[in-house]
Amino acid sequence: MSKDIFVNVHRNGSQISGLTNIYCQLDTMQQQEAAYYGGAAPFFRYNVYILANLDIRQSDALIDQNNIDPRTGTNAYYRVISDPEPFPDQHMEIIVERVRGS
């Protein structure tokens, strides 16, 4: 399943200037691939595609601007768990994990 989202990037608890309102395609990761990254809930892992090469780093937080986590009542929150991979055609691919309760 794929959905389009807009995110702000946070690093060490602070929003990064210039990394706001970023369009992302969020794809649910296959369970076999998600198991590679470990953890008890592989269905909380996603592939993210961004149509730009940006300064996004491992452990950064992607905060969804529009979608609310129904359990917490706050914006959906995704943690970057891979090294973002930039490509020459000016897109990047990132593995993220949805964090609940943040």
C-alpha positions in Angstrom: 0.0 0.0 0.0 1.2 3.5 -0.8 0.2 6.9 0.4 1.3 10.4 -0.2 2.3 12.5 2.8 3.9 15.9 3.6 6.5 15.9 6.4 8.7 18.2 8.4 12.2 16.9 9.4 13.3 17.1 13.0 16.8 16.4 14.3 17.7 16.1 18.0 14.2 17.4 18.9 14.4 20.6 16.7 12.9 21.2 13.3 15.5 21.6 10.6 15.2 24.9 8.7 14.5 24.4 5.1 13.3 20.8 5.5 9.6 21.5 5.9 6.6 20.6 3.8 8.5 17.8 2.0 6.4 15.6 -0.3 7.0 11.9 0.3 5.6 8.6 -1.0 5.2 6.2 1.9 5.1 2.5 0.9 4.4 -0.4 3.3 7.4 -2.7 3.4 7.0 -6.4 2.8 7.3 -8.4 6.0 10.3 -10.4 4.8 12.2 -7.2 4.0 11.0 -5.5 7.3 12.3 -8.5 9.3 15.8 -7.7 8.1 15.7 -4.5 10.2 14.6 -6.5 13.3 12.0 -5.7 15.9 8.7 -7.2 16.9 6.4 -5.3 14.6 7.7 -5.4 11.0 4.4 -3.9 9.7 5.5 -0.6 11.2 8.3 -0.2 8.7 8.0 1.7 5.4 10.0 2.7 2.3 9.9 6.4 1.7 10.7 8.0 -1.7 11.4 11.7 -1.9 11.8 13.6 -5.2 14.9 15.5 -4.1 18.3 14.9 -2.6 18.0 16.5 0.9 20.1 16.5 4.1 18.1 13.8 5.8 20.1 11.6 8.1 19.7 8.3 10.0 17.8 8.9 13.3 16.0 12.0 12.0 12.3 12.2 12.6 9.8 12.8 9.8 6.7 14.3 11.3 3.6 14.0 9.1 1.8 17.4 8.8 -1.7 16.1 8.1 -2.2 12.5 9.4 -3.0 12.0 13.0 -2.0 8.8 14.8 -5.4 7.6 16.2 -3.8 6.0 19.3 -2.0 9.1 20.4 -4.0 12.0 18.9 -0.7 13.6 17.6 0.8 13.8 14.2 2.2 10.5 12.8 5.9 10.2 13.6 8.5 8.2 11.6 12.1 7.6 12.6 14.7 7.1 9.8 16.4 3.7 10.5 18.6 3.5 7.4 21.2 5.6 5.7 19.2 7.6 3.2 20.2 6.7 -0.3 20.5 9.6 -2.8 20.3 8.9 -6.6 21.7 10.8 -9.5 18.2 11.5 -10.9 17.5 13.7 -7.8 15.4 11.3 -5.7 16.2 9.5 -2.5 15.1 6.3 -0.8 14.8 6.0 3.0 13.7 3.2 5.4 11.6 4.5 8.3 9.8 3.1 11.3 6.6 4.5 12.6 6.9 5.4 16.3 3.8 5.3 18.4 3.3 7.4 21.5 5.8 10.1 20.6 
